[in-house]
Amino acid sequence: MADNDVQISMLFIECDDLTEELFTKYLNRLLPQVSVHHACDRHMAIDLLHNENYDMVVCDASKHSKDKIVFITQLCKEMPSTPILVITTDQNITSDSLCRDPDCLCVKEVIHKPINLQSLISKINNILDAIKTERTSKH
């Protein structure tokens, strides 16, 4: 199987339908090996994460930042090996501020809005490369 043929499943947690639609279309065009699934709230996301095996999570943490920090910390504790990329308008949110437990390293990147799309794709590619490397080293 060629490196580009490795399929990656991503859960995108976003409550705004237009943002979700644009993100999904953009990613599908640029990264066809990524299958994007959507959750519009934390309850749906937790249900999906417990029932499906996603390779990575992209989570918008712009609204109700304190609640999102609690939610992201919960995700890290429940699924510590699933990398999370956080998108936020809050400049105070960093990967260190989201999960202070040294064993909790699931938040791989924090991207601040306004989003630089090239930077977003680059950060997603970095996570995808790490996932692909991990998969190939297991075989």
C-alpha positions in Angstrom: 0.0 0.0 0.0 1.4 3.4 -1.0 1.9 6.0 1.8 -0.8 8.2 0.2 -3.2 5.2 0.3 -3.3 5.0 4.1 -6.7 6.1 5.1 -7.1 8.3 8.2 -10.4 8.9 10.0 -10.8 12.3 11.6 -13.6 13.6 14.0 -14.3 17.3 13.5 -16.1 18.8 16.5 -17.8 22.0 15.4 -21.2 23.5 16.2 -21.3 25.8 13.3 -22.7 24.0 10.2 -21.1 26.4 7.6 -17.7 26.1 9.2 -18.0 22.4 9.3 -19.1 22.2 5.7 -16.2 24.5 4.5 -13.6 22.6 6.6 -14.8 19.2 5.3 -14.8 20.3 1.6 -11.4 21.9 1.9 -9.9 18.9 3.6 -11.5 16.4 1.2 -10.0 18.3 -1.7 -6.5 18.7 -0.2 -6.2 15.5 1.8 -8.3 12.9 0.1 -6.9 10.1 2.3 -8.7 11.7 5.3 -12.2 10.7 6.0 -13.8 13.6 8.0 -16.7 12.8 10.3 -18.6 15.5 12.2 -20.0 16.0 15.7 -21.9 19.2 16.5 -21.6 19.0 20.3 -19.7 17.3 23.1 -22.3 14.6 23.7 -22.4 13.5 20.1 -18.5 13.6 20.0 -18.2 11.4 23.1 -20.7 8.9 21.7 -18.9 8.8 18.3 -15.5 8.4 20.0 -16.7 5.5 22.1 -18.3 3.8 19.1 -15.7 4.5 16.4 -11.9 4.4 16.3 -10.8 7.8 15.0 -7.2 8.5 14.2 -7.4 12.1 15.2 -9.7 14.8 16.5 -10.0 18.5 15.4 -11.9 20.5 18.0 -13.1 24.1 17.9 -12.7 25.6 21.3 -13.8 29.1 20.5 -17.1 29.3 22.4 -17.4 28.8 26.1 -13.6 28.2 26.4 -13.7 27.0 30.0 -16.2 24.3 29.1 -14.2 23.3 26.0 -11.0 23.0 28.1 -12.8 20.7 30.5 -14.2 18.7 27.5 -10.7 18.5 25.8 -9.1 17.4 29.0 -11.8 14.7 29.3 -11.1 13.6 25.8 -7.4 13.3 26.6 -8.0 11.2 29.7 -10.4 8.9 27.9 -8.4 8.5 24.7 -4.8 9.5 25.5 -3.4 8.1 22.3 -5.7 10.0 19.9 -4.0 13.2 18.8 -6.1 16.3 19.1 -5.7 19.6 17.2 -7.5 22.5 18.8 -8.7 25.6 17.0 -9.5 28.7 19.1 -9.8 32.4 19.2 -8.6 32.5 22.8 -4.9 33.4 22.6 -4.4 32.1 26.2 -5.2 28.5 25.2 -2.0 26.5 24.5 -1.4 22.8 24.4 0.2 23.1 27.9 -2.9 24.9 29.3 -5.3 22.2 28.0 -3.8 19.2 29.7 -1.3 19.6 32.5 -0.9 15.9 33.3 2.5 14.9 32.0 1.1 11.6 30.8 -1.5 13.4 28.8 0.1 14.4 25.5 -2.9 14.1 23.2 -3.2 17.8 22.3 -0.7 18.0 19.5 -1.4 21.4 18.2 -3.3 24.6 19.0 -4.2 26.9 16.1 -5.4 30.4 16.8 -8.0 32.2 14.7 -7.9 33.7 12.2 -6.7 30.5 10.7 -3.9 30.4 8.2 -5.1 27.6 6.0 -1.6 26.6 4.9 -0.5 26.4 8.5 -3.6 24.3 9.4 -2.9 21.8 6.6 0.8 21.7 7.5 -0.1 20.9 11.2 -2.7 18.3 10.1 -0.1 16.7 7.8 2.4 16.6 10.7 -0.1 14.6 12.7 -1.0 12.4 9.7 2.7 11.6 9.1 3.1 10.6 12.8 0.0 8.3 12.5 1.3 6.8 9.3 4.8 6.2 10.8 3.3 4.6 13.9 1.1 2.3 11.7 4.0 1.2 9.5 6.3 0.6 12.5 3.6 -1.8 13.9 3.7 -4.0 10.8 
